[in-house]
Amino acid sequence: MRLPYVDNPPNFDNESDNAVVKRVQERRGERGLIALDLALLHAPPVADGWNTFLKAIRTSTTLTPSIREVSISRVAVLNRAWYEFEHHAILIPSIPLSGLKYILTSPPSNITNTPHKANDSIGLDAKHAAVLTYTDYMTLAVEMPDEVFKAVRDVFSEREVVELTATVGSYNCVSRFLVALDVSERNGEEGKKTSLEKVHPELVGLEPAPRS
């Protein structure tokens, strides 16, 4: 980390800051505070808002776990946020190794000008394909072509579109924070290798999707 982590557990003089720590600990449960928390808690009010927002994104949307974690994992790949990829790729249900390899390596749609296609052999249906294309454009291009939005709107409800957009946007925020401060020391080739190996050893050595 480019800053020292706060003590674990933190012990602030300000009671309102200690109350923030308790709320974060409650969300994390038995696994306790993670490296991201120990970075954010340098600024307890920021950590508090972050905790509330990300809790809603992770636990209070109607998106399926697969859709949610595929979108987050793709954001992590495109932003080279390997700590994020490590923690979310392993949560994707019903996606075989071939699907993980695709999420890791497939060129972004905004570069190829070709949307991702459904492929049952790697566990990606039309919804997952639309999500990957949408995530590519939100993360790298920012501007959203009408046809890319339509592909998402055709397979998701209005509520789900808002939830998906908020999920991709929020984890772009998370990944940029992680990479800028090198949280959990996952930047560079060694950090990438460590994280990919934790997800699956066969991912190590694969070339991640290009960014441009």
C-alpha positions, 0 to 999 in steps of 0.5 A: 500500500502506498499509505500505511494501513490503519491499525486493526482494529482501529481505535479512534479518539472520536466516538463517531469514528469508532461507530463507523468502524463498528458498522464496517465490522458488522458488514464484514462479519467473521472475516473481519476488516479487509485491506480495503477497509484499513485503507478507507478508514484513514477517512472514517466518514468516507469509509462510512458512506462507502460501506453503506453504498457498497452494501446496497450494491452487493446485497440489495439489488435484484440482479442475479449473483452471476450477472453481478459478479461477471460485471464486477470481474470484467471491470476489474480486468479492464482496470487491472484491479487484480485484488478486485478480480481475485475477490469477485471472479471466485464468486461467479456461479455456474461459469466454467474455467473457459468462461473465466478465461473469456472474461479475462482475455476477450478484447473490449467491444468498444475496441473491436466494435463488435458486441460479445456473443452468447456462447453456451459452451463457456457459460455465457448466455445473451444476458451475460454477453450484453452485460460484458458489452455494456461494462466495456463501454461504461468502463473504457469508452464512458459514452454509451451507444444506443445499440449497446444500451438497447441490447441491455434494455431488451433483456433486463427490467428498468430496475435491473438496468439501473442496478447494473449501471450502478454496479458497474459504476461503483466498482469502477470507483472501487477499482480506481481506489485500489489501483491508485493506492495499491491496496493489498499490493496487487499492482504490476505483474507479481500482483496480477500473478498472485491474484490470478493464481488464487482464482485458478492456476490456469489463468496465470500467464494469460494476456488480459484484455487490452485497454486500447 
